[in-house]
């Protein structure tokens, strides 16, 4: 289900901007579109085709990054691989379906779900074969100085797994923000 993402190349391609369907808050900014890279990540701004995964945060990875399974991947449609996106009225879904690792590994099926409140969910349906320990999973901001590495080049991801990133909840507000108590 969803619209197939069309890449100019199945090896190191990046397509976008694709509409999210709502304004998505991320590290103090708001975005209405995403760029999708064949190498297992999406970004709100980057047109890079970066295939070399790195720890996050860091300058070795694209800005405004959602790294679901950042590695040298290829969604080869001739072999059943593809990437889809869809706004279903409640969330944006970007799914990598039966993608292969460039030299060996896979197929892998995983997705990112983006919700209007800023929640991000990565879901891993079917992570077959080898090379599961050679990818980065995480997020990072625009200036690449704030982020979170869930895993970098370690055996972690598996079938039927989910990772949730939730924005900070504001539990206390003051109005007015300035004043004096007599």
C-alpha positions in Angstrom: 0.0 0.0 0.0 1.2 3.5 -0.8 2.9 5.4 -3.5 6.2 3.8 -4.8 9.1 6.2 -4.4 10.8 6.8 -7.7 14.6 7.0 -7.6 16.9 8.1 -10.5 19.2 5.2 -9.3 18.5 2.2 -7.1 22.1 2.6 -5.9 22.6 5.7 -3.8 19.5 7.6 -4.9 17.6 10.4 -3.1 14.1 11.6 -4.0 12.1 14.5 -2.7 10.7 16.6 -1.4 7.7 14.4 -0.8 4.7 15.8 1.1 4.3 14.7 4.7 0.6 15.6 4.8 0.9 17.8 7.9 3.5 20.0 9.7 6.0 17.8 11.5 7.9 19.3 14.5 11.6 18.1 14.8 14.3 19.7 17.0 12.6 23.1 17.1 11.8 23.3 13.4 8.7 22.4 11.5 8.7 20.5 8.2 6.1 19.7 5.5 8.2 17.3 3.3 10.8 14.6 3.4 13.6 13.4 1.2 14.0 9.6 1.0 17.4 8.0 0.3 17.8 4.4 -0.9 20.3 3.9 1.9 17.8 3.4 4.6 17.2 7.0 5.8 15.0 10.0 5.3 15.7 13.7 6.0 13.6 16.8 6.0 16.3 18.7 4.1 19.2 16.6 2.8 19.5 15.6 -0.8 22.7 13.6 0.0 23.0 10.0 -1.0 25.3 9.2 1.9 25.8 5.4 2.2 28.4 5.4 5.0 26.7 5.1 8.3 28.2 6.9 11.3 27.4 7.5 15.0 24.9 10.2 15.8 25.0 13.1 16.3 27.9 13.8 14.0 29.0 15.4 10.8 29.5 12.0 9.2 25.7 11.8 8.5 23.1 14.0 6.8 21.3 16.8 8.7 17.7 16.5 9.9 18.1 12.7 9.7 15.9 9.8 10.5 18.1 6.8 10.2 15.9 3.8 10.2 18.6 1.4 9.0 21.4 3.6 7.5 23.6 1.4 5.4 24.5 0.8 1.7 21.1 -0.5 0.6 19.4 -0.8 -2.8 15.6 -1.2 -3.3 16.0 -3.3 -6.5 12.4 -3.5 -8.0 13.6 -6.3 -10.3 14.2 -8.4 -7.2 11.0 -7.4 -5.3 12.5 -4.4 -3.4 10.8 -1.1 -3.3 10.2 2.0 -1.1 6.7 3.3 -0.5 5.3 6.4 1.2 1.7 7.3 2.3 -0.1 9.8 4.4 -3.1 7.8 5.8 -4.9 10.8 7.3 -3.2 10.3 10.7 0.5 9.7 10.0 3.1 9.5 7.3 4.5 6.0 6.6 7.7 5.5 4.7 8.4 1.8 4.1 11.5 0.0 2.7 10.2 -3.3 1.4 12.5 -6.2 0.7 15.6 -4.0 0.2 19.0 -5.6 -0.2 22.4 -4.5 1.2 24.6 -3.6 -1.7 27.2 -6.3 -1.5 25.3 -8.9 0.5 22.6 -9.1 3.2 18.8 -8.8 3.3 16.2 -8.6 2.3 15.1 -6.1 4.9 11.6 -4.7 5.5 11.2 -1.7 7.8 9.3 1.5 8.1 9.2 4.9 9.7 5.9 6.4 11.0 5.7 10.1 11.6 2.9 11.6 13.7 1.7 15.2 13.9 2.7 15.5 17.6 6.4 14.8 16.7 6.4 11.1 17.6 8.6 8.9 15.4 8.2 5.1 15.3 10.6 2.8 13.5 9.2 -0.7 12.9 11.2 -3.7 11.7 9.0 -6.4 10.1 11.5 -8.8 8.4 15.2 -8.4 8.8 16.7 -11.4 7.1 20.2 -12.6 6.3 23.5 -11.2 7.4 25.0 -7.8 7.9 22.5 -6.6 10.5 25.4 -5.4 12.6 26.6 -2.9 10.0 24.1 0.0 10.2 23.1 3.0 12.1 19.7 3.6 13.7 18.9 7.0 15.2 18.1 10.6 14.7 19.9 13.9 14.5 19.2 17.6 14.1 20.0 20.2 11.5 23.4 21.3 12.9 24.4 17.7 13.6 25.2 18.5 17.2 22.2 16.9 18.9 20.8 13.5 18.2 20.5 10.0 19.4 22.3 6.8 18.3 20.2 3.8 19.1 22.8 1.5 17.6 25.9 1.9 15.5 27.5 -1.2 13.9 26.3 -3.7 16.5 24.0 -6.7 16.5 20.7 -5.2 17.7 17.8 -5.0 15.2 15.6 -8.0 14.7 12.2 -9.1 13.3 9.0 -7.7 15.0 10.9 -4.9 16.7 9.8 -1.2 17.2 11.7 1.9 18.4 9.8 5.0 19.5 11.1 8.6 19.7 8.8 10.9 21.5 9.2 14.7 21.8 9.8 16.3 25.1 6.5 16.8 26.9 5.9 20.3 28.4 4.4 19.5 31.8 4.7 23.0 33.2 3.8 26.3 31.8 3.8 29.7 33.4 1.7 32.7 32.3 3.0 35.4 32.3 6.6 34.2 31.8 7.9 37.3 33.7 6.8 38.8 36.9 7.3 39.3 40.6 5.5 37.8 43.6 4.9 40.4 46.4 
